[in-house]
């Protein structure tokens, strides 16, 4: 019996990358997972792989209509969640002189607004013993050239977790952040403009990690399951860095 046997979890941005790794681990641990994503073809692949263990919901968590569909899907599973993994988001490079209002607004809407929408929608389904895990980044304490707006959104996510942990503690709901460093995901490679640029980017990032490698999606997934499970029952308001020591050494 796993920590999540016969429970329902919600994972946003769950059709690829870290989100999909978490979905797979939750299913392996016995959960039914409501999985959201923007790309129908990617969600279809998740459904084909995991079958009845998942319910897929297409849409963007910044869209109220999509959030309503997520709510209905959770209600259809009995209206109780053991874990919410608010993972959907993204970013793009923009040097200081090139930051536009649209870049700022779009990045904050995706990474902060979408997280708020997700957790608000899930709130009625969270009972004593439930957990919320938000996707942060070690960039919230390190900084990165041409990535300042994204870094600011992840600092905001860290702040949300502290406040929500304080707000929900009497309800017995824990809120924490998992903060990956550079992880070998399609999204990270996609920040570069070409395969050659991607290789250079990934090599450079790996060289900056004390362990001299990129992390894996599965390594982050293990941290998420720990934070979401009773094994971390005395942990709330915390940020767990999964970055090979990059933020600490």
C-alpha positions in Angstrom: 0.0 0.0 0.0 1.4 3.4 -1.0 0.9 6.7 0.7 -1.6 7.7 -2.0 -3.6 4.5 -2.3 -7.3 5.1 -3.0 -6.9 8.9 -3.0 -7.3 11.5 -5.7 -4.6 14.0 -6.6 -4.6 17.1 -8.9 -1.6 17.9 -11.0 -1.6 20.9 -13.3 0.9 21.0 -16.1 0.9 17.2 -15.9 1.2 16.2 -19.5 5.0 16.5 -19.8 8.2 17.1 -17.9 8.2 17.2 -14.1 4.4 17.2 -14.0 4.2 13.9 -15.9 6.9 12.3 -13.8 4.8 13.2 -10.7 1.6 11.8 -12.3 3.4 8.5 -13.0 4.7 8.2 -9.5 1.3 9.0 -8.0 -0.4 6.4 -10.1 2.4 3.9 -9.2 1.6 4.8 -5.5 -2.1 4.0 -5.9 -3.7 7.4 -6.6 -6.2 8.5 -9.2 -4.8 11.7 -10.8 -6.7 14.6 -12.3 -4.2 15.8 -14.9 -4.4 19.2 -16.6 -2.5 20.5 -19.6 -2.9 22.8 -22.6 -2.0 20.4 -25.4 -4.7 17.9 -26.3 -2.3 15.5 -28.0 -0.1 15.4 -25.0 -3.0 14.7 -22.7 -4.2 12.0 -25.0 -0.8 10.3 -24.7 -1.1 10.4 -20.9 -4.5 8.9 -21.0 -3.3 6.2 -23.4 -0.4 5.3 -21.1 -2.1 5.4 -17.7 -5.7 4.6 -18.6 -8.4 4.6 -15.9 -5.9 5.9 -13.3 -6.1 9.4 -14.7 -8.8 11.9 -15.6 -7.4 14.5 -18.1 -8.7 18.1 -18.4 -7.5 20.3 -21.3 -7.1 23.9 -20.6 -5.0 26.8 -19.2 -5.2 27.4 -15.5 -5.3 31.1 -16.1 -8.6 30.6 -17.9 -11.7 30.6 -15.6 -13.5 28.1 -17.9 -10.7 25.6 -17.7 -10.6 26.0 -13.9 -14.3 25.2 -13.8 -13.7 22.1 -15.8 -11.0 21.0 -13.3 -13.5 21.6 -10.5 -16.1 19.4 -12.1 -13.5 16.7 -12.7 -12.5 16.6 -9.0 -16.2 16.6 -8.0 -16.6 13.6 -10.3 -14.0 11.8 -8.3 -15.8 12.3 -5.0 -14.7 15.9 -4.2 -11.7 15.1 -2.0 -8.0 15.7 -2.8 -5.1 14.3 -1.0 -2.6 16.4 -2.9 -2.6 19.4 -5.2 0.6 19.9 -7.2 0.3 23.4 -8.8 3.0 22.9 -11.5 1.7 24.7 -14.6 3.7 27.7 -15.7 6.6 28.7 -17.8 8.9 31.6 -18.9 11.2 33.0 -21.5 14.4 35.0 -21.7 14.2 38.8 -21.8 17.1 41.0 -20.9 16.3 44.0 -18.7 16.1 46.4 -21.6 13.8 44.2 -23.6 11.2 43.5 -20.9 7.8 44.5 -22.2 4.6 44.9 -20.3 3.2 41.9 -22.1 6.2 39.8 -21.1 5.8 40.8 -17.5 2.0 40.3 -17.4 2.0 37.0 -19.2 4.7 35.5 -17.0 3.1 36.6 -13.8 -0.3 35.5 -15.0 1.0 32.0 -15.8 3.3 31.5 -12.8 1.4 33.4 -10.1 -2.1 33.9 -11.3 -2.4 30.3 -12.4 -1.2 29.0 -9.1 -3.7 31.2 -7.2 -6.5 30.0 -9.5 -5.5 26.3 -9.0 -5.3 26.4 -5.2 -8.5 28.5 -4.8 -10.4 26.0 -7.0 -9.0 23.1 -5.0 -9.6 24.7 -1.6 -13.1 23.2 -1.0 -11.7 19.7 -1.6 -8.8 19.9 0.8 -9.3 18.4 4.2 -7.2 17.6 7.3 -4.1 15.8 6.1 -4.2 17.1 2.6 -1.1 18.8 1.1 -0.4 21.5 -1.5 2.9 21.6 -3.3 3.8 24.5 -5.5 6.5 24.5 -8.2 9.2 27.1 -7.5 12.7 27.3 -8.7 16.2 27.8 -7.2 16.3 30.9 -9.3 14.3 32.7 -6.6 17.5 32.9 -4.5 20.2 32.8 -7.2 19.0 35.1 -10.0 19.9 34.7 -13.6 20.7 37.2 -16.4 17.8 37.8 -18.8 15.5 35.8 -16.6 14.5 38.3 -14.0 10.8 38.3 -14.5 10.6 34.6 -14.3 12.7 34.7 -11.1 10.4 37.3 -9.6 7.4 35.0 -10.2 9.1 32.2 -8.4 9.9 34.4 -5.5 6.2 35.3 -5.4 5.3 31.6 -5.4 7.6 31.1 -2.4 5.9 33.9 -0.6 2.4 32.5 -1.4 3.4 29.2 0.2 4.5 30.9 3.4 1.2 32.8 3.7 -1.0 29.9 2.7 0.8 27.6 5.1 0.0 30.0 7.9 -3.6 30.5 6.7 -4.4 26.8 6.3 -2.5 25.3 9.3 -5.6 25.2 11.5 -7.4 23.2 8.8 -4.6 20.6 8.8 -3.5 21.4 5.3 0.2 21.7 4.6 1.7 24.0 1.9 5.2 23.6 0.6 7.4 24.5 -2.4 9.6 22.2 -4.4 12.4 24.3 -6.0 14.2 22.5 -8.9 17.4 23.6 -10.3 18.3 22.8 -13.9 16.4 19.7 -14.8 16.7 17.9 -18.2 13.2 18.6 -19.4 11.8 19.5 -22.8 10.8 22.9 -21.4 14.4 23.7 -20.5 15.7 22.7 -23.9 13.0 24.7 -25.5 14.3 27.9 -24.0 17.1 27.8 -26.6 16.5 28.6 -30.2 18.1 25.6 -31.9 19.4 22.1 -31.0 23.0 23.5 -31.0 22.0 26.3 -28.6 20.1 23.9 -26.4 23.2 21.7 -26.1 25.3 24.7 -25.1 22.7 25.9 -22.6 22.4 22.5 -20.9 26.1 22.0 -20.8 26.6 25.4 -19.2 23.9 24.8 -16.7 25.3 21.4 -15.7 28.8 23.0 -15.2 27.3 25.4 -12.7 25.9 22.6 -10.5 28.2 21.2 -7.7 27.2 17.7 -8.8 28.2 18.6 -12.3 25.0 17.3 -13.9 21.4 18.2 -14.6 18.8 16.8 -12.4 16.1 14.4 -13.6 12.3 14.7 -13.6 12.1 11.6 -11.5 14.3 13.1 -8.8 12.0 16.1 -8.5 8.9 13.8 -8.5 10.3 11.9 -5.5 10.6 15.2 -3.6 7.0 16.2 -4.5 5.7 12.9 -3.3 7.6 13.3 0.0 6.2 16.8 0.5 2.7 15.6 -0.4 2.6 12.5 1.8 2.2 11.8 5.5 6.0 11.2 5.6 6.4 15.0 5.7 3.6 15.6 8.2 5.7 18.1 10.3 6.8 20.1 7.3 4.8 23.1 6.1 5.8 26.5 4.7 9.1 25.1 3.6 11.0 25.1 0.3 12.8 22.0 -0.7 15.6 22.6 -3.2 16.2 19.8 -5.7 19.2 21.3 -7.5 22.4 19.3 -6.9 23.5 21.8 -4.2 23.5 24.8 -6.6 21.6 27.1 -4.2 23.5 26.0 -1.1 27.1 25.4 -1.9 
